[in-house]
Amino acid sequence: MSKKKFRQNKSVSGGVLCADALKRQLENALSDGRVRKAFLLAKELIAQRDVPSVLLSLAAKAVERKMLQMHREGASSQIGMMLNAVLVKAPGIRELMHPEYIALMHWNDAAPSYFQIYESIPAVKEQLDAYVRRLLPDPRELSAHKHLQNNHSLKRTADLITKVWIELERGDSSGLEALNSTVGRHSPFVAWRLLLNGLNCFYAGDSKSAEENLVRIESDSPLSRLAYELIGLIRNKAHADSDIQRRIKRATNGGTLSAAVAALETNLEKNLSDHRRQELLYAVFTDELREKRPVLYYNLGVALHLMVGVLPNREAWFKALSRLKDQFRMIILTRHVEHMESICDWLYLSGQECFTKQERALIYDWLATLVSLRLHPPGRKPAYITIPKERASELYREMENYWEKSISLFPLVQSYSKWHQMSESFLTAAQSDKILERWHNDFPHDENVLFKLLESARKRKVYTRAASHLKRLTELAPNHPGLVRSRELLQLEQVLSSLGKGHDAKARALTGQLEPSLEIFISGFQNFVKIVCRIPGAASRYPLLEEYFCRRAMDNKFALPSGTPFTFRWEELDAEEFFTEFESIFTISDPVWGNARLTAVHYPKNGLKHLERISSERLWNFCRLFPDRADQFRYGYGILDFLWKLTSEGLSRQDNWTGAFLLLRAFLLLSVSHFTRDRKIYEFLREKIINILAVSSKYLRKAGIFEPLKNVSEYLESLYVSQSEFTKKTDCFGRHEARKIVEVEIGSRLDSLVRKNSIPEASSYYEERREYPCLLSNYCLLPDDAESDFDDDNFDFIELEKMNLSEKLQVIFDEAKASGISMKELARKFLQEMERTKQ
């Protein structure tokens, strides 16, 4: 309205009538979205005196609209000048402005202080959150703001939304989980979360879920119009009624894999022209998909081959599929998963030119792995030899042939690892080292291979080569966890080697170069070497370790000088000293000095001093080793009597571990019963063991300690006691009877039950059983009618049955990507799902 016309209205109608007319015109301008006219009317309005609050609120709304218009047109820097001019005439407008416009007023402040107090000042937080919730049209606006630092919560969330949206448009919805966990229901970005989840469902063809997300976007959100049009497009089954819907359809119908797969699925059974079929296929099987996501490319082909195989028009589809790149490869992948265990089928695949060298190397590695299964016939314990040695050697030569072919095509770490692991059971250490050297040549930066070579050279006593490997390992991986210990052990082995060759002076010189070690195991070894070298002042400091190293030196065929005290016998040791040295021995993993057997340690005949200082748990952790390794040898009287004294000490404490020590006492009595030939004594011992097991079970369950109970069923089986009989026996013992049995065991002695001379003093080894590596310990060859073991994995096929093909493919791929499974396993998943679809 011109100023002339406004003055005419004012002179004719009077102030009140003029204000009413101005109100009507301002309301009409605001409702029609005419921002410039509304702002001019607002300026005329506030120029009057004593403006009513109703009119002032309309003027404030017009000012807000003008601010937003200027912001959207890139004139944000002029908002401050405009507001100052308005507020001078009508300062009450500021109180009527909404919080989001207060934030907009500070948008181009010269100083960042307003944005820095976002977390600390509730009013500022309310204003900026309101801006994000009601005015923000694009999250990149926050990402580019000069006053928002990278660690600002608004900027971080805006960056995440932008990243997830870009990935979503490329067909990758993996980022939605992070977005959903970051943006909660009270977040100002909740509308963006709902929009992206709705778009994801829309792309996947899940119209119901898409609409459920979109309808929850608030009406005052800048995304509400987009959500409204998208809901209309969904309800009209992709038929666009408005220009915005047509733009949405153009933007979302192309460029996504899900949309292309959905279009292909819709037209599978239709009578199409060859050109249209080819068009639909090329939309899915693009060169970009083949290069960037080959696993999905090939397995989509596998799924489609299986799907069209049951259609009436399959010949036409197969003709169209034959024009795809690597179509023969897809057919092979469709068939090979049905014969995973067939060596003949894999030999056929190894000769196909459609596979790369790396894939053929994987095929040969799998062939060798399949041959290794023949070392462990079904129904037998897989780790033990169950076939003649000559047959096993033949199988190894066959495996070796496949691994040679695999490595010649494409060296693989897994092929070298399996080959070397298997070769240690068939070849000498020197021959096995040649495989390690080839492994090291192909993977020179693999520190673990070099460490294996170092350990093997030490074991073979090739110390010059071991020193060379040690030097290279130090240069390659100075922080390798086994480097320090291997260096210290190599120095000690070189001393013993010099002694065995009669070079006493050289051995003493090498001993003088030894540095103190932080490990008690190495310190004990160093002290033993000094005693053997007769270094002045050397004396026994680690009795258990010195005795142990003396035995192991003889076992490893180190020639100690004549006159060396081969035994360091101690009738009684301090308990803390014994347990510390014992634990150091059995926590060391070393091919020469570690991996000790329980019989390699000297156990004092008179027991241990100050045993009460050892905690019950630590005492039990020591004792439990003996029943756990009872399958290796039969314990003699020396070990049994030593353990008997320890269990008496443990029982006398009557704490939570009483049941565990009772269980060990039952094991000792069971071991003793194997030596008796007197029927009456055996029956007496059998009844005593059953009673102890029953009381032990009650004590352990009451204390909440269940791990020791794992051996009870084995003990009962050896005594020919059924579980029901044992349960009845357990129920018969009350608190008084159980305590009485414990008191009896505390005061009992081993020699009071059996004659000492009826049990050999030393322990005897059972016949050692050689073991072959089991390369597929969790592999099972199922018959055709057996239950599939895929039901326990991450793929929920019950939910997949409710989906269409495109949804199934997307879900399976997303799960596979998250699980990191191989292409071969993914193909099996697709095969199983397609078989379900055909059924």
QUIQUIWO-V440815 format. One record per pair of residues at least 24 apart in sequence whose ideal C-beta (glycine too) atoms are under 6 Angstrom apart, sorted by the first residue. I is the first residue (numbers start at 1). GAP is how many residues later the second one is. D is the distance in whole Angstrom. If there is no record, write none. Layout:
BEGIN
i->[I,I]
gap->[GAP,GAP]
d->[D,D]
END
This chain:
BEGIN
i->[23,26,35,35,35,38,39,46,46,56,57,60,60,60,64,67,67,71,76,76,77,99,99,99,100,100,100,100,102,103,103,103,112,115,115,129,132,133,134,137,157,161,164,168,171,171,173,191,191,191,195,203,203,204,204,204,205,205,207,210,258,258,260,261,261,262,265,265,277,278,281,285,295,295,296,298,299,299,299,301,302,302,302,302,302,303,303,305,305,306,310,328,329,333,337,337,337,341,343,357,357,358,360,361,361,361,361,364,364,364,365,365,367,368,368,368,369,371,371,371,372,372,375,376,382,383,384,385,396,411,418,421,422,425,429,429,447,447,447,451,454,455,458,459,459,463,466,488,488,492,492,495,496,499,500,500,507,508,511,520,521,521,525,532,532,540,542,543,543,544,544,545,547,548,548,551,552,570,571,571,571,572,572,572,573,573,574,574,575,575,575,575,578,598,599,603,603,603,607,611,616,616,616,619,620,620,623,627,627,633,633,633,634,635,635,636,636,636,636,637,637,638,639,640,641,643,644,644,648,651,651,651,652,656,658,659,659,659,660,662,662,663,663,665,665,666,666,672,675,675,686,694,694,694,695,695,695,697,794,795,808]
gap->[32,32,30,31,34,24,27,43,44,36,39,33,36,37,37,34,37,33,31,32,31,27,28,31,30,31,34,35,25,24,25,28,35,32,33,59,56,55,86,85,32,31,32,32,85,86,27,26,30,32,28,53,55,54,603,606,57,601,27,24,548,552,24,545,548,544,540,541,43,42,39,39,528,531,517,35,527,528,531,29,28,31,32,525,528,527,531,25,29,528,528,26,25,494,490,491,494,440,27,52,53,52,49,45,48,49,51,38,41,42,41,50,35,31,34,35,406,24,27,28,27,403,397,398,392,388,385,385,30,31,357,352,351,347,27,31,29,30,33,31,32,136,134,132,133,31,24,29,34,33,37,34,62,62,58,59,26,25,24,64,63,67,24,28,32,28,39,25,27,34,37,36,55,37,53,49,41,34,33,34,35,32,34,37,31,35,35,36,33,35,36,39,30,31,164,35,36,39,38,38,37,39,41,31,37,40,41,40,84,130,132,133,130,36,128,124,125,126,127,122,124,123,124,28,109,25,24,106,98,91,94,95,94,47,41,37,40,41,48,30,34,33,45,27,80,26,27,82,83,84,33,35,36,39,38,43,46,33,25,34,25]
d->[6,5,5,6,5,4,4,5,4,6,5,5,4,6,5,6,6,6,5,5,5,5,4,4,4,4,5,5,5,4,5,4,4,4,6,4,4,4,5,5,5,5,6,6,5,4,5,5,4,5,5,5,5,5,6,6,5,6,5,6,6,6,5,4,6,4,4,6,4,5,6,5,5,6,5,6,5,6,5,3,6,5,5,5,5,5,6,6,5,4,5,5,4,5,5,5,5,5,5,5,5,4,5,4,4,4,6,5,5,4,5,5,5,4,4,5,5,6,5,5,6,5,5,6,5,5,5,5,5,4,5,5,6,5,6,5,5,4,6,6,6,5,6,5,6,5,6,6,5,5,5,5,5,6,6,4,5,5,6,5,4,5,6,6,6,6,6,6,5,6,4,5,4,6,6,6,6,6,6,5,5,5,4,6,5,6,5,6,4,5,4,5,6,6,5,6,6,4,5,5,6,6,4,5,5,5,5,5,6,5,4,6,5,6,5,5,5,5,4,4,5,6,6,6,5,6,6,5,6,6,6,5,5,4,5,5,3,4,5,5,4,4,5,6,6,4,5,6,6,5,6,5,4,6,6,5,5,6,5,6,6]
END
